[in-house]
């Protein structure tokens, strides 16, 4: 049980905002959930997330016990780029799903992390599990950061939300890209023609993608891509929309695949972020898959 007494100068703000500032180990979303579950009380009485705290209010927060997850640990080899007591950074292989879901109950990155991390797991959401703070599509390879405790999870989620994490990808696309560099600013939402796909739609969420040419070939181009936003399938949708679909991406390209590659040639190359505990700026890279390297050398 944690207890807080509201001091002068801390009053007249929402209780969820107040508590998220006072306790860095709990997210605002978790606070709102605990209030609804009556595990957060003000002066021994139930409250609402919209309640504005007043001087001398006594706020008690009942500790949330994490539940064991139904996801099972599996010994699945994965390349670890960096690891400490707060985070683990891995190079996710192409073809691996990040989190178990319908159709992919096991063999995922989370199953592997459950075995690697053991008891060092984030409990965000009330369930003991590795703290997945961002994702990569099944057939997108590359660098992915995972939080090993709640404090790191909240900090990294905030960095991503505030566009403080720099994500850099490389993509091998069809077509000869003439521009040396450009920015795509087009809203993305669920496709009205196929609900399993994303698309550029008028009422979609803002999506911003920057790219520059690394190397040009006769009918293909190697691009470096950076994203300001993290919409589902953002890079794939944006590049296909401007006429340069990613090689191997059968979902967003109707053309034939000359090399028989299954899944998009898209690799999350690097991440730049601040360590959630030390605040030190970190830059980490994931090596490019062998098949991708061969394609770049001899397309």
HELIX and SHEET records of a PDB file:
HELIX    1   1 UNK A   15  UNK A   22  1                                   8    
HELIX    2   2 UNK A   28  UNK A   36  1                                   9    
HELIX    3   3 UNK A  109  UNK A  117  1                                   9    
HELIX    4   4 UNK A  124  UNK A  126  5                                   3    
HELIX    5   5 UNK A  150  UNK A  161  1                                  12    
HELIX    6   6 UNK A  234  UNK A  241  1                                   8    
HELIX    7   7 UNK A  290  UNK A  297  1                                   8    
SHEET    1   A 4 UNK A   2  UNK A   5  0                                        
SHEET    2   A 4 UNK A  58  UNK A  61 -1                                        
SHEET    3   A 4 UNK A  40  UNK A  42 -1                                        
SHEET    4   A 4 UNK A  45  UNK A  46 -1                                        
SHEET    1   B 2 UNK A  67  UNK A  68  0                                        
SHEET    2   B 2 UNK A 127  UNK A 128  1                                        
SHEET    1   C 4 UNK A  79  UNK A  83  0                                        
SHEET    2   C 4 UNK A  87  UNK A  92 -1                                        
SHEET    3   C 4 UNK A 141  UNK A 147 -1                                        
SHEET    4   C 4 UNK A 131  UNK A 132 -1                                        
SHEET    1   D 8 UNK A  79  UNK A  83  0                                        
SHEET    2   D 8 UNK A  87  UNK A  92 -1                                        
SHEET    3   D 8 UNK A 141  UNK A 147 -1                                        
SHEET    4   D 8 UNK A 266  UNK A 274  1                                        
SHEET    5   D 8 UNK A 166  UNK A 174 -1                                        
SHEET    6   D 8 UNK A 220  UNK A 227 -1                                        
SHEET    7   D 8 UNK A 208  UNK A 216 -1                                        
SHEET    8   D 8 UNK A 181  UNK A 185 -1                                        
SHEET    1   E 5 UNK A  79  UNK A  83  0                                        
SHEET    2   E 5 UNK A  87  UNK A  92 -1                                        
SHEET    3   E 5 UNK A 141  UNK A 147 -1                                        
SHEET    4   E 5 UNK A 266  UNK A 274  1                                        
SHEET    5   E 5 UNK A 281  UNK A 285 -1                                        
SHEET    1   F 2 UNK A 188  UNK A 190  0                                        
SHEET    2   F 2 UNK A 198  UNK A 200 -1                                        
END                                                                             
